[in-house]
Amino acid sequence: MESGPAIFVGTVFALFGGALLAWTAVRLRQGEPVAHGVSRVASATVASVAGTGALALGMWCLTRA
């Protein structure tokens, strides 16, 4: 009974983390800033850590379902 919400939340986190990592990679490859008003290195690092964390949390939720 609890696996339905866990699958939904895991899928949402995995999609968000994957999309954030892909968007960050595309912005860096094009030479565009990841966030305006912040250094490129700091914003890319924070976005990569957040994307990896969301992806890992999604995978953890999916293994618990």
C-alpha positions, 0 to 999 in steps of 0.5 A, a space after each residue: 500500500 505504501 509503494 505507490 507514493 514511494 514510486 511517485 516521489 522517487 520518479 519525481 526526484 529522479 526526473 528532476 535530478 536528471 533534468 537539472 544535471 542535463 540543463 547544467 551540462 548544456 549551459 556549461 557547454 554553451 558557455 552560458 551562466 548557470 545562474 545570473 549574478 553568481 560565479 560560473 564555478 560556484 553556480 555550476 557546483 551548487 547545481 551539480 550537487 543539487 542534481 546529484 542529490 535529487 537523483 540519489 534521493 530518487 534512486 533511494 526512494 525507488 529501491 524502498 518501494 
